[in-house]
Amino acid sequence: MTRGRFISLEGGEGAGKSTQLRALASALRDHGIDVVETREPGGSAGAEAIRALLLTGEADRWSARAEALLFAAARADHIEKTIRPALERGAWVLSDRFLDSSRAYQGMGDLNDADILELHRIGSGDFLPDRTFFLALPKAEAQQRARSRDGDATDRIGGRDASFHARVASAFTKFAAQEPGRIRTIDASGHPEAVTLRLMDALSDLIP
């Protein structure tokens, strides 16, 4: 049986990751592909329990180091319980966030990018997506989208200040420049259907 593909969608608050993940999954199913939709933190029973710890409570509930360790633990369980089994049966896995979010959100303060990558090596054996899409939006449009949606916009990480989120966006841009073979930058502005077409075009070489 042919191994499936693992695709992650990354970007800042309001970039449209969740919307595009659902649309991309539907488009791939139209090609006869078995698709598993998942998210981080979360995606398995253990990781969802950790998600509740990470995204609720006061802003200072966890130190930077504790937060990074929790994300790494959630990811290790997610890979073991959900991602690898799906890939082994030939399914494609689409994840709303993965390692690069930890690098962008947790790897620019007390910890650096090398620290986050080392945690990933220990917890998940350097496991990476076949392709990562960075959904890029102009700052003003991202802020407008984030304000207009419900849910995670008010969690303890999404609710951090504008300067924090500007650093996150800059980090994603840097990662895409450093790893062009894996990470593709996608213009996330405009109508959602147009963004989905851009994503499908950027996946065309992997679709059977």
N, C-alpha and C positions, 0 to 999 in steps of 0.2 A: 504494500500500500504506500502511495506517495505521501510524504510528510506534508502537513498543512503549512500555512504561512502565518507569521505573527506580525501584526501591524499595530503600531501605537500612534495615537493622536495626541499632540502636545500643543501647549500655548497658554497664554495668560487668561485671566478671568474675562468672560464675555466673548471669547474667540469663536465659540460655536462648536466646541469639541463634541458635546453630547448629541447635538442636533445632527452633525455630520457623521458621527459614528452610526446612528440609526439609519441615515440615508445611504451611507456607504454599504452597510450590511444588507440593506434591501437590494441595492444594485448588484452586489456580488451574488446574492441568492438568485437573482434573475439570470445569472450565468450558470446556475446549477451548482453553486459552491455552498457547502455546509459551513455556516458562520456561527461563531460563539461571540456574543457581545459581553464585555466585562469592563471593569473600572478599577482605578486605584485612588486612594487606598481602598481595598476591598476585593471582591471577586471570588472569595472562598469564605467558608464559615469562619475560620480563624481570622482572616484578614478583615472581614466585616466587623468582627468584634473589636479589633484594633482601630478600625476606622472611627467607631463611636468614641473611643478614647481620644483620638487625634483631633477630631473636628468639633468637639463640644467642650464647654468650659471656658474659663477665662483665658485671655491672650497669653498670659504667662504660666499657664498650667504646666507646661513642660519646658525644660531647658532645651537649648538647641541640640545638644548631644543626645538627650533622651528622645527627642522628637525624631531625629535621624535614625536612631536604633529601632524605634517603633515602626517607622516606614520600611526599614530594611527587613524586619521580621515579618511584617504583613506581606511584603513582596515575595519573600521566600516561600510562604505558605501558598500564596496565589499561584506561583509558578508550579509548585509541586502538585497542588490539588486540582487546579483548573487548566492552566495553560498547556503544560506538557502533555497531559492525557488527551486534550482536544487535538493538539498537533499530531500526536502519534496515531490517532484514528483518521487523520487526513483533513480535519476541519481547519478553517482559517479562524484565527482569534483576533478580534479587534478590541483594543483596550483604550479607554478614555484615561489617559496618563499612564506613565511607566517610569523607568529610571530617570529619564531626563528631567522630569518634574522634581524629583528629589535633588538632582544636581542644581537646578535653577532656584528652588525654594529653600533648601537646607544647606547648600554648599557655598554660601557667600557671606558667612558670618564667622562664628567661632570655628566652624568646619569649612574646609575648602573642597574643591572638586575632587582632588585626589583622595580625600578622606571618604567622600561618598562612594567613589568608585571602589575603594578598598572594602567598605561595608558590603557592597554588592558582590565583590569577589568572594568574600567569606560566606555571605548568606545565600547567594544564588549562582555561584560559579561563573560569574561574568556573562550570564545569559542575556542576550540582546534581541530586539525585534529584527525581523528581516528588513523592515522598512519603518521609518518614523516620519510622520508628517507634522511639521511645525506650522500651525495655523496662525498666520501673521495678520494683524490688524493695526491700522493707525490708532494711536493712543486715544483720541477723542471718541472714535467709534467703539472701541473696546469698552471704555468707561460707560458710554450710553447703553450698550447692550447689557453690561453687568448691572446697571441700575434698574433696568426694565424687567429683569428676570427674578424668579423666586428661588428659594432653596439655598444652595451652597454659597450664594453671594454674601450671606451673613454668617458663615462659619468662622471659626477663630483664625483660619489662615487666609481665606478669601477676603476677610474684613480688615486686613492690614492696610497701612496707609499707601498713598499713591507713589511715594518714592520707593517703597519696597517693591511694588508691582512693576515700576519702571526698571528696576534692577533685574527682576525676573525676565522681562521681555528682552533685555539686553543679553542676558545669559543664554536664552534660547537662540538668539541670533548668532552668538558666538559659537555655540555647539554646531549649528547648521553649517557654518563656515569651516569648522574643524573637521567635520565628518560628512562630507557631501555624498559619499557612497551610500550611507545609511539614512541620513536625515535630509528630507526635501522640504523646502519652504514653499508653502501654498498661500496664495493671496486669499484671505478669508473674507474680504469685503464684498459687498453686493448681495444679490439674491442667493439664498441658500442652494437652490438648484444649480446655479452656475458654479458654486464652490464644489459641489458634489461631482460635477463633470470634470473639474480640474483634478480632483482626487483620483477619479477613475482613470483619467489620462495618465497620471503619474504612476498608476499601478499596472498599466497595460502590458508591460514587459513581464509581469509575474502571473497574469491571468491565463490559465490554460486555454 
